[in-house]
Amino acid sequence: MKGRKSIKQVLTFAFLLLTFALISSCDYNRRSTGWQYFDDMVNSPAYESYTPNPNFGDGKTMQPPVAGTIPRGMVPYPYEKTDEDRALAAKTLVNDVEMTTLNLDRGERMYGIYCMQCHGEKGEGQGSLFTSKKYPYPPASLLSEKMMVNPEADIYHVITVGHGVMGAHGSMINPDDRWRIAMYIKEELQK
């Protein structure tokens, strides 16, 4: 009986000790984060982007990209917004997007998103921005004689870098969708 009582006392003592340990390990002061075991997890040794940094020669943390590198997913466009480059692009660029109804439908959808507000639903240059007088310059008609003879590559180039008062859309529309828009203009609007 004495052995049982001592086991019971030991278990009771162990339970009380464990309860005390659990309760005392909790910090109920909400103004404190508690104990810090690894100081570098609370106070980061990393430098912030715009802070001085003695590890670099120019003393800046944010460094420019390495010369000659391009962002992932970006394809450099070799032509600029000049008449010479427009003519060269019209002669040399080739549309690799296959002519399918799916691609024409996608081209129509992209035209509706990016082009229709200025050039109009039918491409006549009477888009809602111009007809509502919000945009004072008349957009080019895609149905003019000049545009009818221009190849798809010319339309692709103008979408990419812009022309006249039209801004560049190359950063907003991926290359395949630019080709699909040009294909839609040639095959559906100009037929």
C-alpha angles and dihedrals in degrees: 000000000000091000091052092050093051092049089050090050092048092050091047091049091048091049092050091047092050091047091050091048092051094047095045093048092060117085112211094183102107092196092067129065090214127236121348115222097171112030094194091064091060099036107037115219089206121109119240117239099257100033126107115268124194091199094077129062095236092047094237127122096209108067127194117253117271111273113264097022124123130202117266112270095017119121112201113237111219098203131077135207097278132114091241093053090045091056092044092049091049089055101041109032116093127200109233093179110108119240104246134142089247091057092045090051090050089048090052091050092049090046088054091052101042110017112027096074090066107021097038133236093287096035095250094128095254101116124159094259091059099038092049089054091238089119115044100197118078110239118232117272110240088205096062120118091250093054093044091062096042114100126239089258090063091053090047091052093049091049090050102047103010130232132237107333093345110106127226115271096182093106092051102043123051117235097254091051090050088055090047091053091049090048091050091050093050098041103036112019098037099041 
